[in-house]
């Protein structure tokens, strides 16, 4: 694969966009730094890493997500204007993530796997545990939204199940990994001149903006219909455990995994608490998270209410129907036996 040609094709496509069409973070970044992918790839080629970049890590969107993660100086609340500064920080972050992927850190011993390849290739969830996890905390990738981003549904639980927190956390890591290794590649295929006769895990895309609008993250739909103040203690414990996981793992090793998040059916009381809590979140989280009570946003995101999985349309439905399982079978993670 000729990644240099691929980088240039993306950079040129975004550079040629009319100003009014430059709307995404990726587009704005590459409009400001039009050779960032080319320069960053060259820099990484001369950088010592614990393990070499895998093929999926050479994908332009992988490089782009790390650059975007360090574009903003969170302490000063301003965007950095020097590409060298951004690349320097992104390089250090990739060095750290490669050490982690190679097996550095106590978490690997806790999880029972030697490194990321071992975890990704060998984690399997027996059917009985899969049922327990999904009954307690339903979460599943189900197709694409109206902007071609993978869409992930979660039915937030009102109980705390300590014995399921560990398998749930590992499952979320592998889901993030599968998004990098598989889902994003399918949505961002290389242009023909870059293929160079090389096979890659990607599919042809009919998106006219496949080069000018790189897809990096997923749309997260969090359904809060089961949450109630009666269960606030259990809800707090579950949320704390998952936020801790997100801070230590997801933010550090999977930047830009979320394109946007939508919270549904939060209710008046929790909605008020949400509006207070969101102000303490990072600016990017505030900008990409929206809170709704009705179904209007799902119609907006999916194009029509009928495309929304039944679990998010019918309060009495707690799992996918057989027809939906078949429709979304390609969205299942690699961990289900």
C-alpha positions in Angstrom: 0.0 0.0 0.0 1.4 3.4 -1.0 0.4 5.4 2.1 2.2 8.5 0.9 -0.2 8.6 -2.1 -3.1 8.0 0.2 -2.1 10.8 2.5 -1.7 13.2 -0.4 -5.1 12.3 -1.8 -6.8 13.1 1.5 -4.9 16.3 1.9 -5.6 17.5 -1.6 -9.3 16.6 -1.4 -9.8 18.6 1.7 -7.7 21.5 0.4 -10.0 21.7 -2.6 -13.2 21.9 -0.6 -15.2 25.1 -0.6 -14.9 26.9 2.7 -18.5 26.4 3.5 -18.1 22.6 3.4 -15.2 22.5 5.8 -17.1 21.5 8.9 -15.6 18.5 10.6 -12.6 18.6 13.0 -10.6 16.5 10.5 -11.3 18.9 7.7 -10.6 22.0 9.8 -7.3 20.5 11.0 -6.0 19.5 7.6 -7.1 22.8 6.1 -4.9 24.5 8.7 -2.1 22.0 8.4 -2.4 20.8 4.7 0.7 18.5 4.8 0.2 17.2 8.4 -0.3 13.5 7.4 2.7 13.5 5.1 5.0 15.1 7.7 3.7 13.0 10.6 4.2 9.8 8.7 7.7 10.7 7.9 8.4 11.6 11.5 7.0 8.3 12.8 9.2 6.4 10.3 12.2 7.8 12.2 10.9 7.2 15.7 11.8 4.3 18.0 8.7 2.3 18.9 8.3 -0.7 21.3 6.7 -2.5 18.4 6.3 -1.5 14.8 3.1 0.0 13.6 0.7 -2.6 12.3 -1.0 -2.2 9.0 -4.1 -0.7 10.5 -2.0 1.8 12.4 -0.5 3.0 9.1 -4.0 4.0 7.9 -4.3 7.8 7.5 -7.2 8.0 9.9 -5.0 6.4 12.6 -2.4 9.1 12.3 -5.1 11.8 12.1 -6.8 10.8 15.3 -3.6 11.3 17.3 -2.9 14.7 15.7 -6.4 15.8 16.5 -6.1 14.6 20.1 -3.3 17.1 20.7 -4.5 19.9 18.6 -6.1 21.7 21.5 -4.1 22.8 24.6 -6.6 21.8 27.3 -4.8 23.9 30.0 -4.8 27.1 28.0 -8.1 26.3 26.2 -6.7 27.3 22.8 -5.8 25.4 19.6 -2.1 24.9 19.0 -0.8 26.7 16.0 2.6 25.0 15.5 2.4 21.6 13.7 5.8 20.6 15.2 4.4 21.0 18.7 1.3 18.9 17.9 3.4 16.2 16.2 5.8 16.1 19.1 3.0 15.4 21.6 1.3 12.9 19.3 4.6 11.0 18.8 5.1 10.7 22.5 1.5 9.4 22.8 2.0 6.8 20.1 5.2 5.7 21.8 3.3 5.2 25.0 0.5 3.3 23.3 2.9 1.0 21.5 4.5 0.1 24.9 1.1 -0.6 26.3 0.1 -2.7 23.3 3.4 -4.6 23.6 2.4 -5.7 27.2 3.7 -3.0 29.4 1.6 -2.3 32.5 0.0 -4.2 35.3 -3.4 -4.4 33.6 -2.3 -7.2 31.3 -1.6 -9.5 34.1 -4.9 -8.6 35.6 -6.7 -9.4 32.4 -4.8 -12.6 31.8 -3.4 -11.7 28.4 0.2 -10.9 27.4 -0.4 -8.0 25.0 -3.0 -6.5 22.7 -2.7 -9.0 19.9 -3.2 -11.8 22.4 -6.3 -10.1 23.9 -7.8 -9.2 20.5 -7.3 -12.6 19.0 -8.1 -14.8 21.9 -10.8 -13.1 24.1 -14.0 -15.1 23.7 -17.3 -14.6 25.5 -19.2 -17.8 26.2 -22.9 -17.7 25.2 -24.1 -17.7 28.9 -21.9 -14.8 29.9 -22.9 -12.9 26.7 -26.5 -13.3 27.7 -25.8 -12.1 31.3 -23.9 -9.1 30.0 -26.5 -8.1 27.5 -29.3 -8.6 29.9 -27.7 -6.4 32.4 -26.2 -3.8 30.1 -27.2 -4.1 26.5 -24.6 -2.6 24.1 -24.2 -3.3 20.5 -23.0 -1.8 17.2 -26.0 -1.7 14.9 -25.2 -0.4 11.4 -24.4 3.2 10.3 -26.0 6.6 11.1 -27.0 9.0 8.4 -23.4 10.3 8.1 -22.0 6.8 7.7 -20.5 6.6 11.2 -20.8 3.3 13.1 -23.6 3.6 15.6 -23.3 2.0 19.0 -26.4 1.6 21.3 -26.3 1.2 25.0 -29.2 0.6 27.3 -28.0 2.0 30.6 -28.6 -0.3 33.6 -30.1 0.7 37.0 -28.2 -2.0 39.0 -24.6 -2.6 39.9 -23.1 -6.0 39.0 -19.6 -6.1 40.4 -18.8 -9.5 38.8 -19.7 -8.2 35.3 -17.7 -5.0 35.5 -14.4 -6.7 34.6 -15.6 -8.7 31.6 -17.6 -5.6 30.4 -14.5 -3.4 30.6 -12.4 -5.8 28.6 -15.2 -6.2 26.1 -15.2 -2.4 25.6 -11.5 -2.4 24.9 -11.8 -5.1 22.3 -14.7 -3.3 20.8 -12.5 -0.1 20.5 -9.8 -2.3 19.0 -12.2 -3.8 16.5 -13.3 -0.4 15.4 -9.7 0.6 14.7 -8.8 -2.7 12.9 -12.0 -3.3 11.0 -14.9 -0.9 11.2 -13.0 2.3 10.3 -11.0 0.6 7.5 -14.2 -0.5 5.8 -15.5 3.1 5.9 -12.2 4.7 4.6 -10.9 2.6 1.7 -7.8 3.8 -0.2 -8.0 5.4 -3.6 -7.1 3.2 -6.5 -3.7 4.9 -7.1 -2.6 4.0 -3.6 -3.5 0.4 -3.7 -0.3 -0.6 -5.4 -1.6 -4.1 -5.9 -1.8 -4.6 -2.2 -4.8 -6.2 -0.5 -6.2 -4.4 2.5 -9.1 -5.1 4.9 -11.5 -2.6 3.3 -14.4 -2.4 1.0 -15.3 -0.2 -1.9 -17.2 2.9 -0.8 -19.8 4.7 -2.7 -19.3 7.8 -0.5 -18.5 10.7 -2.8 -16.6 12.3 0.1 -14.6 9.3 1.1 -11.3 11.3 0.8 -12.5 14.7 1.8 -14.4 13.5 4.9 -12.5 10.9 6.8 -14.6 8.9 9.3 -12.8 8.4 12.6 -15.3 7.8 15.4 -18.7 6.3 16.2 -22.0 7.8 17.2 -22.9 6.6 20.7 -26.6 6.4 21.7 -27.1 6.1 25.4 -30.7 5.1 26.3 -31.4 6.1 29.9 -35.0 4.9 30.1 -34.2 2.6 33.1 -32.5 5.2 35.2 -34.3 6.4 38.3 -33.4 8.3 41.5 -34.5 5.1 43.4 -31.4 3.4 42.0 -29.0 6.3 42.2 -26.4 4.4 44.3 -26.2 1.5 41.9 -26.1 3.9 38.9 -23.3 5.9 40.5 -21.2 2.8 41.2 -21.6 1.5 37.6 -20.8 4.9 36.1 -17.8 5.4 38.3 -16.3 2.1 37.3 -16.8 2.7 33.6 -15.5 6.3 33.8 -12.4 5.1 35.5 -11.9 2.6 32.7 -12.5 5.2 30.1 -10.0 7.7 31.6 -7.2 5.1 32.0 -7.6 3.2 28.8 -9.9 4.7 26.2 -8.7 8.3 26.4 -5.1 7.2 26.5 -5.1 4.7 23.7 -8.2 5.3 21.6 -8.4 9.1 21.0 -11.2 10.4 18.8 -13.2 7.2 19.0 -16.4 9.1 19.6 -17.8 11.2 16.8 -20.9 12.3 18.9 -22.9 11.0 21.8 -26.7 11.2 22.2 -28.4 10.7 25.6 -32.1 9.6 25.3 -34.9 9.4 27.7 -33.0 11.0 30.6 -36.1 12.5 32.3 -36.4 15.9 33.9 -34.4 15.3 37.1 -31.5 13.4 35.5 -31.7 15.9 32.6 -31.1 18.7 35.0 -28.2 16.9 36.7 -26.8 16.2 33.2 -26.9 19.8 32.2 -24.8 20.7 35.3 -22.3 17.8 34.9 -21.6 18.4 31.2 -20.2 21.8 32.0 -17.4 20.1 33.9 -16.5 17.9 30.9 -13.8 18.7 28.3 -14.8 21.1 25.6 -14.7 18.4 22.9 -17.1 16.3 25.0 -19.5 19.2 25.5 -19.4 19.9 21.8 -20.2 16.4 20.7 -22.7 15.3 23.3 -26.4 16.1 23.1 -29.2 15.3 25.5 -32.7 14.6 24.4 -35.9 13.2 25.9 -37.9 12.4 22.7 -37.4 10.4 19.5 -36.8 13.4 17.2 -33.0 13.1 17.4 -33.0 9.5 16.4 -35.0 10.3 13.3 -32.4 13.0 12.6 -29.4 10.7 13.1 -30.8 7.6 11.3 -32.9 9.3 8.6 -36.1 7.6 9.7 -37.6 6.2 12.9 -38.0 2.8 11.3 -34.2 2.3 10.9 -33.7 2.6 14.7 -33.4 -0.9 16.4 -36.5 -1.9 18.2 -34.7 -1.8 21.6 -34.6 2.0 21.2 -38.1 2.3 19.9 -40.0 0.0 22.2 -39.6 0.3 26.0 -40.7 -3.4 26.4 -38.0 -4.7 24.0 -34.7 -5.6 25.8 -32.8 -7.4 23.0 -32.5 -7.5 19.3 -35.1 -9.5 17.4 -33.9 -12.5 15.2 -34.3 -10.3 12.1 -32.2 -7.5 13.7 -29.6 -10.0 14.7 -29.3 -11.1 11.1 -29.3 -7.5 9.8 -26.5 -6.5 12.2 -24.5 -9.7 12.3 -21.5 -8.1 10.7 -21.4 -5.5 13.5 -20.8 -8.2 16.2 -17.5 -7.9 17.9 -14.8 -10.7 17.5 -15.3 -11.8 21.2 -18.6 -13.6 20.8 -18.2 -17.3 20.5 
